[in-house]
Amino acid sequence: MLNTTTDQVSVSDTQTKSPRLWIPERVLFTPAALDEDWGQQMQQLSLQLTLIVMLFSLVLKNA
């Protein structure tokens, strides 16, 4: 266990690597999102990155 008052941490232990860019494998769009300019832009970017693009629609049935 590291006791910060008495133990020392080496410089190499504190150096961090640059974070890796996270890109999702698939993207889910609602019809309302695609009605907006920003939603269409996100869809185009997703297609350019060859991500799996899914359209979410909810169908309600009357009981």
C-alpha positions as a Markdown table, in Angstrom:
| # | Residue | x | y | z |
|---|---|---|---|---|
| 1 | Met | 0.0 | 0.0 | 0.0 |
| 2 | Leu | 1.3 | 3.5 | -0.8 |
| 3 | Asn | 1.6 | 5.8 | 2.1 |
| 4 | Thr | 1.9 | 9.3 | 0.5 |
| 5 | Thr | 3.6 | 10.8 | 3.5 |
| 6 | Thr | 6.6 | 8.4 | 3.6 |
| 7 | Asp | 6.7 | 6.5 | 0.2 |
| 8 | Gln | 7.9 | 8.0 | -3.0 |
| 9 | Val | 6.5 | 7.3 | -6.5 |
| 10 | Ser | 9.0 | 7.2 | -9.4 |
| 11 | Val | 8.7 | 9.7 | -12.2 |
| 12 | Ser | 8.2 | 6.8 | -14.7 |
| 13 | Asp | 5.1 | 5.7 | -12.7 |
| 14 | Thr | 3.5 | 9.1 | -13.0 |
| 15 | Gln | 4.0 | 9.6 | -16.7 |
| 16 | Thr | 0.9 | 8.9 | -18.6 |
| 17 | Lys | 0.4 | 8.0 | -22.3 |
| 18 | Ser | -1.8 | 10.1 | -24.5 |
| 19 | Pro | -5.4 | 9.0 | -24.3 |
| 20 | Arg | -6.7 | 6.9 | -27.2 |
| 21 | Leu | -9.5 | 8.3 | -29.2 |
| 22 | Trp | -12.7 | 6.4 | -28.5 |
| 23 | Ile | -14.9 | 5.6 | -31.5 |
| 24 | Pro | -18.1 | 3.6 | -31.0 |
| 25 | Glu | -18.8 | 0.5 | -33.1 |
| 26 | Arg | -22.5 | 1.5 | -33.8 |
| 27 | Val | -24.6 | 4.6 | -33.5 |
| 28 | Leu | -28.4 | 4.7 | -32.9 |
| 29 | Phe | -30.5 | 7.5 | -34.3 |
| 30 | Thr | -34.0 | 8.4 | -33.6 |
| 31 | Pro | -36.2 | 9.8 | -36.4 |
| 32 | Ala | -36.4 | 13.1 | -34.5 |
| 33 | Ala | -32.6 | 13.4 | -34.4 |
| 34 | Leu | -32.5 | 12.9 | -38.1 |
| 35 | Asp | -35.0 | 15.8 | -38.5 |
| 36 | Glu | -32.3 | 18.1 | -37.1 |
| 37 | Asp | -29.3 | 19.4 | -39.0 |
| 38 | Trp | -26.9 | 18.2 | -36.3 |
| 39 | Gly | -28.4 | 14.7 | -36.4 |
| 40 | Gln | -27.9 | 14.5 | -40.1 |
| 41 | Gln | -24.3 | 15.7 | -39.7 |
| 42 | Met | -23.7 | 13.0 | -37.1 |
| 43 | Gln | -25.2 | 10.4 | -39.4 |
| 44 | Gln | -22.9 | 11.5 | -42.2 |
| 45 | Leu | -19.9 | 11.4 | -40.0 |
| 46 | Ser | -20.9 | 7.9 | -38.8 |
| 47 | Leu | -21.2 | 6.7 | -42.3 |
| 48 | Gln | -17.8 | 8.2 | -43.2 |
| 49 | Leu | -16.2 | 6.3 | -40.3 |
| 50 | Thr | -18.0 | 3.1 | -41.5 |
| 51 | Leu | -19.8 | 2.7 | -38.2 |
| 52 | Ile | -22.9 | 0.6 | -37.9 |
| 53 | Val | -25.8 | 3.0 | -38.2 |
| 54 | Met | -29.2 | 2.0 | -36.8 |
| 55 | Leu | -32.5 | 3.8 | -36.9 |
| 56 | Phe | -34.6 | 3.6 | -33.7 |
| 57 | Ser | -38.3 | 3.7 | -34.1 |
| 58 | Leu | -40.8 | 2.8 | -31.4 |
| 59 | Val | -44.1 | 1.3 | -32.5 |
| 60 | Leu | -46.9 | 1.3 | -30.0 |
| 61 | Lys | -49.8 | -1.0 | -30.4 |
| 62 | Asn | -53.2 | -0.2 | -29.0 |
| 63 | Ala | -54.2 | -2.9 | -26.5 |
